[in-house]
Amino acid sequence: MSAIAAAAGLVFDPYVITVVVGSAVFGLFVGAIPGLTATMATALLVPITFFMPPVPALGAIVTASTMAIFAGDIPGAMLRMPGTPASAAYTDESYAMARKGQLELNLGVNLVFSVAGGLVGVIVLIGAAPILAEAALNFSSFEYFWLACLGLSCATLITASGRTRAVLSMLIGLGIGCVGMDPVAGHPRFTFGSVDLMSGISFIPTMIGAFAVSELLRGALASTDTRALVQEKVGALFRGIGEVARRYWRNFLRGSVVGTAIGALPGAGADIAAWVSYAMAKRFSKEPEKFGTGHVEGVVESTSSNNSALGGAWIPALVFGIPGDSITAIVIGVLYMKGMNPGPTVFLQNPQFIYAVFMIFILANLLMLPLGWAAIKGAGKLLRAPRNILLPVILLFCIVGSFAITNSPYGILVMLIFGIVGWLMEENGIPVAPLVLGIVLGELLEQSFLTSMMKADGDPTVFFTRPIAGTLGALTLLVWLVMAWRALAGMRKARA
């Protein structure tokens, strides 16, 4: 109890509160700009934390990353441009809701369930950190291979388009992921002599191009202002939230649990958690045909998931010093810098600092309600700007975000190319979301498969000999068999 009291004294200090509020505003701003990710918000704060004591330094990172993950939902709903990769899974659903006149409901759901999901992640972090971290450590390349396969199977579930087109889009994404250096042999593939391509096709500029630039092209080529289909004034955000919570509370709980579990897996993160949860929402929904048309069910589950994944990612970082995602990789560096070596001993040597992190997590999620409400109200004014002013400003932010990832014009070129590719795909009825999913999971799939085959000396049966890997493998094969059976049944019905 003395450590908790000491932590409360450290957190509720005027200087720390000021840092937390300032970081919250900064995180909301960065997260709402397409391309400027939560990881970037965290990285930009690191130089400032050099001059801070441990608690405000960690508080700044926790708060900025929490706010940025939520803020990515705002441009996704209003402009079909996800601010962060964690929002990409349900951007189409959110935008479809906005076009139906449900912008307030969508943003209210994003805000409330982001807060609630984040709090669930923190509660699990506080209560079950050692247990979940130990389970996450049992995941080797064999388990990650099946996890990637299971995630890629979501490509047929996250879109309202036909499964054939969804799989085609996913295969394009996997092909794009093959560009660059071979992860095992180190041999360049499909680089055509370009030094820039040796590092692969950068995911963030690709996502900005496929979602944001393609939407800008569509808006620029439209004879009428397509934004007229989206209501301009953001009214009461919390109207109808009680009914949504009453009807979809199971989706919230499932998304929060899945998000926390995936966040605890080293190298996974909030974006993968959102994709998986959105696919699960559609798979177990009583109304799967409504997905993709502006249905709130998938938004509830996936927005709860990506925010709860933040807390989950801190579990292996604090308990074992293993980063759960790119944000906690930065956090581990800050912990070492402040003399708080992560690992089991940190709970014994510096318990007050750990409890302070827990308290700041809770404080950051509670602050998200008023500050997120203010951010949404302010962002609503964007829709009232003339299109000839709005589109170039958004394009400028996209260019800045793409350039910042690669620090070269290469990122801008990738963004523009995939903007045209995304526009052409959607004009021909091929969804973009599975392409992004293929790029996200392609590297994990290839790396884990090659590593596993090297470990097993080429014996594929080893993928089923480990208990967790065998369970995941059986589940994945079952999903594939069900998909194949349904496809065959559909073909027979069409012939009849």
N, C-alpha and C positions, 0 to 999 in steps of 0.2 A: 504493500500500500504506500510505503514511503516513496518508492520509485514512481508510482502513478502520480502522487502529489507533486513530486519534483518535476515530472513531465508537464503537468498542468501549469505549474509556475513558469516553465520555459516557453510553453506555447502561447499562453494568454498574456504575453508581454506586448506593450504597444508597438515596439519595433517589429516583432515577429508578425503581428496582425497586419501591420502596414505592408510588409513584404508579401504576405499571403494575398492580400487584396490586390496589390499592384501586379503580382504574378498572374492572378486570375484574369484581370483585364487584358494583360499581354497574351495569355493563352487563348482567350476568346478571339482576339484579333487575328492571331496567327492561324488558328484552326479554321477560321471562317474564310481564309483566302486559299483558293485551290492551289495545291502544290506545296504550301508551307505547312508541313506536317507537324504532329505532336512531337516527333523526335527532333525536328528542327527547332521547335520552341524550347525544348529541353537543352539542346546543344548550345543555343544562343545565350542561355542563362548561365552556363558553366563558368565563363570568365568572370561574371559578376559574383558568383558564389565564392571565388577566391578570397574575397574581402569580407566574407560573412562568417559568423560562428556556425557550428554544425546544424542547429535546429532551423534557423531561418534559411540556410542554404538548401537543406532537404525540403523544407516547406515550399520554397519557390519552385522546385522541380516537380514535387507532387501536385501542387495546385495548377501549374501551367499545363502539365500533361493531361490532367483530369478535365480541365476546361476545353482544351484543344480537341479532344476526342468528341465531346459533345458539339462544339461549335462547327465541326465539319458537316453536321446535319443541316445547318441553316441554308447554305448555298445549294446543297443537294435538293432540298424541298422547293426552294424558290426558283432556282435557275437550272436544275439538273446537272449541277457541277459539284461533286463531293469535295468538301474542303480537305478531308484526310482520307487515306485508304480505308480506314475503319468504317467509313460511311458509304463506301462504294456499293456494298452488297444490297442495300435497300434504297439507293438513290432513285431508281426508276419507279419504285412503289411510292416513295414520298412525293415525287414530282407528279405522278398520276393522281394522287390525292389532292394536290394543290390545284390541278387542272379541273378537278371535280368540285372545287369550291370548299375543300376541307383543309386549307392551309393552316388555319388556327389549330384544328384538331391534331394534325400531323405534328406540328412544332410543339404543341402542348404535350403530346404523347412522348416525343423525343426528349423533352426537358424533364418531365416527371419520372419517366422510366429510366432515363440516364442516371438521375439522382438515386432512385431506388436500387437499380442494378449496381451502381458504384458502392452503395452502402452494404449490399449483400457481399460484394467482393471483399470489403474491408472487414466485415464480421468474420468471414471465413479465414481471412489473413490472420486475424487476431486469435481465433480459436483453434485453427487446424493447420497452421503453417508447417510444423515439423512433419505431420502425417502426410499431407499432400506433397510436400517437397520430396519426401522419401519415395513416394509412389512415382513422382515425375522422374526421379533418378533411375528408375527401373526401365525407362524408355531408352532403347538403343536404336541403331539404324534400322533394325528389322521392324520395330513397332512404328517408327516414323514413316517407313515405306507404306505400310498399310493405312496409316493415318492420312497420308497424301492421296492414296488411291481412293479412300473413302471420301475425302474432300473433293476430289475431282468428279466423283460420282454425283456430287451436288449440281454439276453443270446442267443436268437434265431437269433439275427441280427448281432452279432459281429464276427461270424465265417462263413467260407465258407462251413463247414461240414453240414451234415443233421441236421434238427431241433431236431429230436429225440435224437441224440447223444449229441447235445448242451445242451438240457434240462437234460439229464442224468448227464452230467458233472456238471451242475449247482446244481443239487440235491445232488451230492457228496459233493460239496462245502458247501451247507447248512447243510448237516449232520456233516461235520467237524466243522462247527460253533457251533454245539450243545454241543461239548465237553467242560467241565468246570463247573463253578457254575451257577445254575439257576439265571437269573437276578432279579427275584422277590422273590422266596422262599429261595434262597441261598443254595439250595441242590446240592451236586456234582453229575454230570451226566457223565457217560462213562469215569470216571477217573481211574477205576480199582485199587484204592488205591494209585495212584501216586500223590504226592504233586505237582509236576510240571504241571500235566494235569489240576489241579484245576483252574489255570489261563487261561485255554483254549489253543488251538493250535495257536501259534503266527503266525500272518499273514506274516511278513517279511521273516522269514526262510522258510515258505511254498512257498512263491513266488519265492525266490531264488532257492529252490529245483526244483519246477515245471518248471521254465523257464531255469535257468542257469545250474544246475547240470544235468538235463535231456539232455541238449544240449551237455554238456561235455561227458556224457555217449555215446551219439550218435556218437560224434567225435572220442572217444577212441575206439569204437567198429567197426567203419567204416574201410573198407580195404584200402580206399584211403582218402586223406585229403579233407574233405568236404569244407574246407575254400577255396579251389581252385575255387569253384563256385562263390566266392565273390571276386570282383576285389581288388587288393592289394593297388594300388596307388590311393590316393584321389586327384583329379585334381581340376578343376574350380568349386567352390561350387555354384556360383551365375548364372551359365549358365542355361537358361530355366526358371528361377524364374518368369520373367515378363509374360511369357505365362501362367504359373500356376496361377499367381495372376489374370490375365485377365479372365481366364476360371472359376476359383473357388473362386472369391471374395465373392460370397454369402455364401459359406461354412465358409470362414474366419469370416465374420460378425456374422453369426449365432453361430459359435463356441465361439466367443469372448463374445457375449451377454449371451449365456447359461452358459458359464464358470463363468462370473462375478456374475450372478444370483445364481448359485449353490454355489459359493464361499461365498456369503453373508449369506447362510443358516448355522447357528451354527452347527458344527459337520460334515459338508459335506466335502468339500475340493477338491483339484486338481485332485486326483485319480478318484473320483466319476464323476467329471465334464468330464474327458477324456473318461470314459466308455460311459456316456450318449451321448456325442457329436459324438463319433465314430458310435454308433448305429443309431443316427439321420442321420448322413451322408449317411449311407447305406440305411436307410429307404426311404429317399427322393431323392436318386441318380437316374439318368437316366440310369446308368450302374451298378446296384447292383451286377450283376454276376461277375464283375471284382474284387470285394472286396475279400481280402485274397490271391490274386494272384500277389500283388505288384502294387496296385492302389493308386495314390497320393491323391485322393480326401479325403479319410478318415483321412489321416495324416494331411492334412491342417486344417481340422475342429477340430480334437482332440488336436493337439499341440497348436493351438490358444486358445483352451478352458482351458487347464490345466494351462497355464501361466496367462491368464486373471483372473482365479480363485484366484490367489495370492492377487491381488488388491482387489477383492471382499471380501476376508476373513478379510481384515482389516476394512471393513465398520462397522460390529457390534462390533469389538474389540475397535475401537476408539470412536464410538458414544455411545455405551452402556456398554462397558467393558465386552462384551460376546465374547469369542473366536470363530472365524469362523472355525478354524482348529487347529491342534496340534502346528503349528508354532506360530500362534497368541496367543495361550495359554501361550507360553513362553514369547512372546512380552509383554503381559499384566503384567507379573511378573517383567519384566525389566522396564516398565513404572512406576509401583509402586515404584520400587527400586530407580528410579531417581526423585521421587516426582512429577510425571506427572500422577495423578490419571485419568484413562480413563473414559470417560463419556461425556455428553453434555458440561460440564463446561470446559473441556480441550481446547475447541475451543476459550473460552473467557480468560482463565487464561494463557495459553501457546500457543497462535496462531502461534508464530514464529517457535516453535518446530514442530507443525503439518505441516506447510508449508515446513519445512525442510525435513520432511519424504516424502512428495509428490515429492519434487525436487530430493531426493536421489533415489526414485523409478524410475523416468524418467531417471536419470543418469545411474542407474544400467542396465536398459534395453538397453540404447544406448551403454554402454560399452560391452554388450553381443555380439554385432556384431564383433568387432575386436578380443576380447578375445575368443569368441566362435569359430571363424575362426581358431585362433592359436591352440585351444584345439583339434579341429577336425583334423588339419594337423598333430599334434603330435600323436594323437591316431591312425592315419592311419598306423604308423610304427608298431603297434601291429600285424597287419595282415602279416607282413613280417617276424615275429619271427617264428622259427621252432615249429612245433606242440608239440614235446616232452618237450619244455620249456614253451610254452604259456599255455597249458592246466593245468599243476600243479600250475602255478602262479595265473591263474584265480580262480582255486579251493581254493587256499590259501586265496584270497580276499573274496570269498564266505563264507569260514569258519569264517574269522574275522568278517564279517558283521553279520552273524547269531549268533555268540557268543556275540557280542556287544549288541544285542537286549535283550537277556535274562540273560547275565552275568553268563551263566552256559553251560555245555556241552549239555543240553537239546535242545538248539536252533540248535546246529550242528546235533544232532540226527534227529530232525524234518526235517531239510534241506535234509539230506541224504535219509530219508524215502520218502519224496515227490519228490525227484529227481528220485528215482526208479519208484514211482507211475506215475509221469508225463511222463517218458519214456515209460512205459507200455501202458499208455493211448494213446499216440500219435502213437505208433507202431500198435495199433488196431483201429486207425482212430477216436479216441475220443479227441476232442479239450481240451486244458488246460485252455484257457482264461475264459470260463464260470465258471470253478471251482473256479478260483481266484475271479471272480465277486460274486459268491455265498458266499465266505468267507467274502468279503468286506462288503456286504450288509446284511448278515445273522443276525449279532448281532443287527443292527439297526431295521430290520424287527421284530425280536422277542421282543425286548425291547419295541418298540413303540406299538406293538399289545397288549402285556400284560398290559402295562401302560394304554392304551386306554380302554381296557375292564374293568379294575379296576375303572377308572373314570366313565365309563358309567354304572357301576353296571351290566355288562354282556349283555347290550343291543347293538347289532351290528348295529342297524339303526343309531346310533349316528355318525358312520363313514361318513354319507351322509348329516347330518344336518348342519354342518358348511360350509359356502360358498366355501372356498378354498379346504377343504377336499372333499366336494361333487363334485367339478369340477375335481379334480385329480382322485377321485374314478370313475367318469363317463368315463374319458379319459382312465384310466387303463382297465376298463371293455370293452370299445370299442376296445382297442388294442387286448385284449384276444379274443373277438368275431371274429375280422378280422383274427387273427391267426388260430382259430379253423375252420372258414369257408374255408380258403385257404388250410388247411390240409385236410379237407373233400373233397374239389374239386380236390386236387391232388390225393387222394385215388381213387375217382371215375374215373379220367382220366386214372390212372394206370390200373384199372380193365377193362376199355373199350379197 
